[in-house]
């Protein structure tokens, strides 16, 4: 009993002290809890660091479900140390790795799921592109049809220092393969989803590559059905993960509506939140999300959440990166 009481007092003191060093209320944006061989967009957090982060947030901040976060924001009562946890895309490790950690800590989260990728027995296109270009060992000398174009691809055999796991795609490429990956990603990401998927399939045929491991895939429908719980909610993330403003407004509405419908059918839950793929949205997009029945939506704009002058359909988030809990808390204080 004394040890239990001391732990409880310690947690309260930690939280009390943290209130004098906090930033504002924040929504964290995760993608994967994994250690992939390449991660050019820094989407992954290791299981060890994720556990450290969740423990730090539990001790020093006030984690809450996104519905509560939004309700308190609207009411003008959102605490300055409030934090919401979100995941984008719908990777299976959200179910198998993140969910047990969150539930053990009593920390709620929302997982935004790309409905058209549910049950796709292949990697998300950005992951497959990274593996085909950055991990393949043989020289690359081919061409690739991308929409109406045919692009020449060339890179020498993978060097002894490649892949550089620490390279991030927002930094200047340092190798021919990084330059090739960077160029192809920017060509593909705003492409019509059918043309994009056809280009990835053609690249796969040309370069080969190892089969995807089950732990790297999107969730299946059966897996998604087991994800929601008292503390884990599901949100929409469009259908194809194509940037919404690259489409007509009619296509945007179809993407947004499909995501809500499919996720609701798979989980048996109301789908209240939405996250814009790539953070890409304009006034028409936000209006379409509101009209589809969502109550709030998240962007990828990196900031804490203002408690006045906010837009419920453009809530900023702070990206979670692969660091321990102390480093995350320091970033939140500086955000």
C-alpha positions in Angstrom: 0.0 0.0 0.0 2.7 2.6 0.8 4.5 1.9 -2.5 1.2 2.3 -4.4 0.5 5.6 -2.5 4.0 6.8 -3.2 3.7 6.0 -6.9 0.3 7.9 -7.0 1.9 10.9 -5.3 4.8 10.8 -7.6 2.6 10.9 -10.7 0.7 13.9 -9.2 3.9 15.8 -8.5 5.2 15.0 -11.9 2.0 16.4 -13.5 1.9 19.4 -11.2 5.5 20.3 -12.0 5.0 19.7 -15.7 2.2 22.3 -15.8 4.8 25.0 -15.2 6.9 23.8 -18.2 4.3 22.8 -20.7 3.4 24.2 -24.1 -0.2 24.5 -25.2 -2.7 21.7 -25.8 -1.5 19.4 -28.6 -2.6 16.7 -30.9 0.1 14.2 -31.7 0.3 12.5 -35.2 1.7 9.0 -35.3 1.8 6.6 -38.3 3.6 3.4 -37.5 5.1 1.7 -34.4 7.8 -0.2 -36.1 11.5 -0.2 -37.2 11.4 -0.5 -41.0 14.7 -0.8 -42.9 14.1 2.6 -44.6 11.8 5.4 -43.4 12.4 8.5 -45.7 9.4 10.4 -44.2 10.1 9.5 -40.6 6.8 7.9 -40.1 7.9 5.2 -37.6 8.5 5.2 -33.9 10.1 2.2 -32.3 8.1 0.2 -29.8 10.5 1.1 -27.0 10.3 4.8 -27.7 6.6 4.7 -28.1 6.3 3.1 -24.7 8.5 5.8 -23.3 6.5 8.5 -24.9 3.1 7.2 -23.7 4.5 6.9 -20.2 5.8 10.4 -20.3 2.5 11.8 -21.6 0.6 9.9 -18.9 2.8 11.4 -16.2 3.3 14.9 -17.4 0.4 15.8 -19.7 -3.3 15.1 -19.7 -4.1 12.5 -22.5 -7.7 12.5 -23.5 -9.9 11.0 -26.3 -10.3 13.3 -29.3 -14.0 13.6 -28.8 -13.4 14.9 -25.2 -10.6 17.1 -26.5 -12.9 18.7 -29.1 -15.8 19.1 -26.6 -13.6 20.9 -24.1 -12.1 23.1 -26.9 -15.7 24.1 -27.9 -16.7 24.7 -24.3 -13.6 26.9 -23.7 -12.3 24.6 -21.0 -9.5 22.7 -22.7 -6.6 22.4 -20.3 -3.2 23.7 -21.4 -1.6 20.3 -20.8 -4.3 18.4 -22.9 -2.9 16.0 -25.5 -4.8 13.9 -28.1 -3.1 10.8 -29.7 -3.8 10.1 -33.4 -2.5 7.7 -36.0 -2.8 8.1 -39.8 -3.3 5.5 -42.5 -4.3 2.3 -40.8 -1.2 0.1 -40.4 -1.7 -3.2 -38.8 1.0 -2.4 -36.1 -1.5 0.2 -34.8 -3.6 -2.8 -33.7 -0.9 -5.3 -32.7 1.7 -3.0 -31.2 0.2 0.4 -30.3 -3.2 -0.6 -29.0 -1.8 -2.9 -26.2 0.6 -0.1 -25.0 -2.2 2.5 -25.0 -4.7 0.3 -23.2 -2.2 -0.8 -20.6 -1.5 2.9 -19.9 -5.1 4.0 -20.0 -4.3 6.4 -22.8 -7.0 6.9 -25.5 -6.3 7.4 -29.3 -7.9 7.8 -32.7 -6.8 5.8 -35.7 -7.6 7.5 -39.1 -8.0 4.7 -41.7 -7.6 5.0 -45.5 -10.7 3.0 -46.5 -9.5 1.9 -50.0 -6.4 0.3 -48.5 -8.3 -1.9 -46.0 -7.3 -5.5 -46.8 -4.9 -4.5 -49.5 -2.3 -7.3 -49.4 0.5 -4.9 -50.4 2.5 -2.1 -48.9 1.2 1.4 -48.9 2.6 2.9 -52.2 5.1 5.2 -50.4 6.5 2.3 -48.5 6.8 0.1 -51.6 8.5 2.9 -53.5 11.0 3.4 -50.8 11.9 -0.3 -50.6 12.1 -0.7 -54.4 14.4 2.2 -54.9 16.4 2.5 -51.7 16.8 -1.2 -50.8 17.3 -2.9 -54.2 21.0 -3.8 -54.7 21.3 -4.1 -58.5 21.8 -1.1 -60.8 18.6 0.6 -62.0 18.4 1.2 -65.8 14.9 1.2 -67.1 11.9 3.4 -67.9 8.6 3.8 -66.2 5.2 4.9 -67.5 3.7 7.5 -65.2 0.4 8.7 -66.4 0.9 10.0 -70.0 4.7 10.2 -69.5 7.5 7.6 -69.7 10.3 8.4 -67.3 13.9 7.2 -67.6 15.2 5.7 -64.3 18.9 5.3 -63.6 20.9 4.6 -60.5 24.1 2.7 -59.9 24.3 -0.5 -57.7 23.6 0.2 -54.1 26.7 1.6 -52.3 28.2 0.1 -49.2 26.8 2.9 -47.0 23.3 2.6 -48.4 20.6 2.8 -47.5 21.0 5.7 -45.1 18.3 5.0 -42.7 18.6 8.4 -41.2 18.0 10.3 -44.4 14.7 12.1 -44.5 13.0 13.1 -47.8 12.6 16.8 -46.7 16.5 17.0 -46.6 18.6 17.3 -49.8 19.2 13.8 -51.3 22.8 12.6 -50.9 22.9 9.7 -53.2 21.5 8.8 -56.7 18.9 6.5 -55.2 17.7 9.2 -52.8 17.4 11.6 -55.7 15.5 9.1 -57.7 13.2 8.3 -54.8 12.6 11.9 -54.2 11.8 12.6 -57.8 9.4 9.7 -58.2 7.6 10.4 -54.9 6.8 13.9 -56.0 5.7 12.7 -59.4 3.4 10.1 -57.9 1.8 11.6 -54.9 -0.6 14.0 -56.7 -1.3 11.5 -59.5 -4.7 10.0 -60.0 -4.8 6.9 -57.7 -5.3 4.5 -60.6 -2.3 5.9 -62.5 -0.2 5.9 -59.3 -1.0 2.3 -58.5 -0.3 1.3 -62.1 3.1 3.0 -62.0 4.0 1.2 -58.7 3.0 -2.1 -60.2 5.1 -1.4 -63.3 8.1 -0.5 -61.1 7.6 -3.7 -59.1 7.6 -5.7 -62.3 10.9 -4.1 -63.4 12.8 -4.1 -60.1 11.3 -7.1 -58.3 11.5 -7.0 -54.5 10.8 -9.2 -51.5 7.2 -10.0 -50.6 5.8 -7.6 -48.0 5.9 -8.8 -44.4 2.5 -9.1 -42.7 3.4 -6.6 -40.0 4.1 -3.9 -42.6 0.7 -4.0 -44.3 -2.6 -2.1 -43.8 -5.2 -3.7 -41.6 -7.6 -6.1 -43.0 -11.3 -5.6 -42.5 -11.4 -8.3 -39.8 -8.5 -6.7 -38.0 -10.1 -3.2 -38.3 -13.3 -4.6 -36.7 -11.3 -5.5 -33.6 -9.5 -2.2 -33.3 -12.1 0.0 -31.5 -12.4 -0.3 -27.8 -13.4 1.9 -24.9 -10.3 3.9 -25.5 -9.5 3.4 -29.2 -11.6 5.2 -31.8 -11.5 5.1 -35.6 -11.6 8.1 -37.9 -11.7 8.6 -41.7 -8.7 9.3 -43.9 -10.3 9.3 -47.4 -10.3 6.3 -49.7 -7.1 6.3 -51.8 -4.8 8.7 -49.9 -4.6 10.9 -53.0 -4.3 14.6 -52.0 -7.9 15.7 -52.0 -7.3 19.1 -53.7 -5.9 17.3 -56.8 -9.5 16.0 -57.5 -12.7 17.6 -58.6 -15.0 18.4 -55.7 -17.3 15.6 -56.7 -14.4 13.1 -56.4 -13.4 14.7 -53.1 -16.9 14.1 -51.7 -16.9 10.5 -52.9 -13.5 9.9 -51.2 -14.7 11.5 -47.9 -18.1 9.8 -47.8 -16.6 6.4 -48.7 -14.1 6.6 -45.9 -16.8 7.4 -43.3 -19.2 4.7 -44.6 -16.7 1.9 -44.9 -15.1 2.6 -41.5 -18.5 2.7 -39.8 -19.6 -0.5 -41.4 -16.3 -2.3 -40.5 -16.3 -1.1 -36.8 -20.0 -0.6 -36.0 -19.0 2.8 -34.5 -19.8 6.4 -35.4 -17.0 8.0 -37.3 -16.7 11.6 -36.0 -13.1 12.6 -37.0 -11.2 12.9 -40.2 -7.6 13.5 -41.2 -6.7 15.0 -44.6 -4.3 12.8 -46.6 -0.9 14.7 -46.8 -2.7 17.4 -44.8 -4.0 18.7 -48.1 -7.3 20.7 -47.9 -8.9 23.9 -49.0 -12.2 25.6 -48.1 -14.1 23.3 -50.4 -12.5 20.2 -48.9 -13.3 21.3 -45.4 -16.9 22.1 -46.3 -17.2 18.6 -47.9 -15.9 17.0 -44.7 -18.4 18.9 -42.6 -21.2 18.0 -45.0 -20.3 14.3 -44.8 -21.2 14.3 -41.1 -17.7 14.5 -39.5 -17.6 16.7 -36.4 -13.9 17.7 -36.6 -10.8 17.2 -38.8 -7.1 17.3 -38.4 -4.4 18.7 -40.7 -0.7 18.1 -40.7 0.1 21.8 -39.9 2.6 21.6 -37.1 1.5 23.6 -34.1 -0.3 23.3 -30.8 -4.0 23.8 -30.8 -5.2 27.4 -30.2 -7.9 27.7 -27.6 -9.5 30.7 -29.4 -9.8 31.4 -33.1 -9.6 27.7 -34.0 -11.2 25.9 -36.9 -12.6 22.5 -35.9 -12.0 21.3 -39.5 -8.4 22.4 -39.5 -6.9 21.3 -36.2 -3.1 21.3 -36.2 -1.0 18.4 -35.0 2.6 17.8 -33.9 4.3 14.9 -35.6 5.6 12.2 -33.3 9.1 11.1 -34.2 11.4 8.3 -33.1 12.6 9.7 -29.8 12.1 9.0 -26.1 9.5 10.5 -23.9 11.7 13.2 -22.4 12.6 14.4 -25.9 8.9 14.4 -26.9 7.9 16.5 -23.9 10.7 19.0 -24.6 9.4 19.4 -28.2 5.9 19.9 -27.0 7.1 22.6 -24.5 8.8 24.4 -27.4 5.9 23.9 -29.9 
